[in-house]
Amino acid sequence: MNERDVMLNELAQGLRPMSQGTERFDALSWEEQSETLRFVSHHCVQARVVAEDGTESIRRAGLRPTHTPAVLITRGRIDQGKVACPAPLDKRRKAFRLLIAALAIADGRRRERFCFGGCGHWWHRLPVADY
C-alpha cells in the first residue's frame, strides 16, 4: 500500500472529495498521470467493472455519454488505451473522474456480494478522514 493506492481508494469510497483528487491529479507530470490512469484502469478491471456500470459511472463523473472513454466503458472495453491514456489534459481529467466512478461502482458491488461479512482487503478498512 502506498499513498497513491490509499488516495485512489479514498476517492472511490467517497472518503476524500473528488475536487481534491483532481487537483492532485492535475499536479502530476504527464508520465505520472498516464501511470495513474493505467493503475486505476487496472483496478477497475480487477474490481470487475462491466458495461452496465458505464451509464452510472458517466452520471457520477458528470460527463457527456459521447466522451470517448465513456463510450468505451459502456461497450465493456475499459481496458482500451483510450480510456486510460487520452492525450489532452482536459480529457485525461475526465477519464480520471470516470475511472474513479467506475471503480466506486464495481468495488461497491464487490463489497456487497463478497465482503459484507468482513474481508482481508486493506482498502475496505480505510479510516474516515477529515479532509
C-alpha positions in Angstrom: 0.0 0.0 0.0 1.3 3.4 -0.9 0.0 7.0 -0.8 -1.4 6.7 -4.4 -3.3 3.5 -3.5 -4.8 5.0 -0.5 -5.8 8.2 -2.2 -7.5 6.4 -5.1 -9.4 4.1 -2.8 -10.5 7.0 -0.6 -11.8 8.8 -3.7 -13.7 5.7 -4.9 -15.2 5.2 -1.5 -16.2 8.8 -1.1 -13.8 9.3 1.8 -12.0 12.0 0.0 -13.6 14.8 -2.1 -13.1 14.4 -5.9 -12.1 18.0 -6.1 -9.0 17.1 -4.1 -8.3 14.1 -6.2 -8.5 16.1 -9.5 -6.3 18.8 -8.0 -3.7 16.3 -7.1 -4.0 14.5 -10.5 -3.6 17.8 -12.3 -0.3 18.5 -10.4 1.2 15.2 -11.6 3.6 15.1 -14.6 2.4 13.7 -17.9 4.1 10.4 -17.2 2.7 10.2 -13.6 -0.8 11.0 -14.9 -0.5 8.2 -17.5 0.7 5.8 -14.8 -2.2 6.8 -12.5 -4.8 6.3 -15.2 -3.4 2.9 -16.1 -3.3 2.0 -12.5 -7.0 3.0 -11.9 -8.0 1.2 -15.1 -6.3 -1.9 -13.9 -8.1 -1.6 -10.5 -11.4 -1.3 -12.4 -10.7 -4.5 -14.3 -9.8 -6.2 -11.1 -13.0 -5.0 -9.4 -14.9 -6.4 -12.4 -16.4 -3.2 -14.0 -19.0 -4.3 -16.5 -20.6 -2.4 -19.4 -23.7 -1.9 -17.3 -21.7 0.2 -14.9 -21.0 2.7 -17.7 -24.2 4.8 -17.5 -24.0 5.3 -13.8 -20.2 6.0 -14.0 -20.8 8.7 -16.6 -23.5 10.2 -14.4 -21.4 10.2 -11.3 -18.4 11.7 -13.2 -20.6 14.4 -14.7 -19.6 13.6 -18.3 -21.4 13.5 -21.6 -22.1 10.0 -22.8 -20.3 10.8 -26.1 -16.9 11.3 -24.3 -14.6 8.6 -25.8 -13.8 6.8 -22.6 -17.5 6.9 -21.6 -18.4 5.2 -24.9 -15.7 2.6 -24.4 -16.9 1.8 -20.9 -20.5 1.4 -21.9 -19.3 -1.1 -24.5 -17.4 -3.1 -21.9 -14.0 -2.0 -23.2 -12.5 -0.4 -20.1 -9.1 -2.0 -20.8 -8.7 0.0 -24.0 -5.8 2.5 -24.1 -8.1 5.4 -25.0 -9.8 5.1 -21.6 -6.6 5.1 -19.6 -4.4 7.5 -21.7 -6.2 10.2 -23.6 -3.9 12.9 -24.9 -5.2 16.4 -23.8 -5.2 17.3 -20.1 -8.9 18.1 -20.0 -9.7 14.6 -21.4 -7.3 13.0 -19.0 -9.0 14.7 -16.1 -12.4 13.4 -17.4 -11.0 9.9 -17.8 -9.7 10.1 -14.2 -13.1 11.1 -12.9 -14.8 8.4 -15.0 -12.5 5.6 -13.9 -12.8 6.6 -10.2 -16.6 6.5 -10.6 -16.5 3.1 -12.3 -14.2 1.8 -9.6 -16.6 3.0 -6.9 -19.5 1.2 -8.5 -17.7 -2.1 -9.1 -15.9 -2.1 -5.7 -19.2 -1.3 -4.0 -20.8 -4.3 -5.7 -17.8 -6.4 -4.6 -18.3 -5.3 -1.0 -22.0 -6.1 -1.0 -21.6 -9.6 -2.6 -18.3 -10.9 -1.3 -17.1 -8.7 1.6 -20.2 -8.0 3.6 -19.2 -10.2 6.5 -15.6 -8.9 6.6 -12.7 -9.4 4.3 -8.9 -9.2 4.1 -8.9 -6.2 1.6 -6.9 -3.4 3.3 -8.8 -0.8 1.1 -12.1 -1.9 2.7 -10.8 -0.9 6.1 -9.7 2.7 5.4 -10.5 5.1 8.2 -12.8 8.0 7.6 -10.5 11.1 7.4 -11.4 14.7 8.0 -10.5 16.4 4.7 
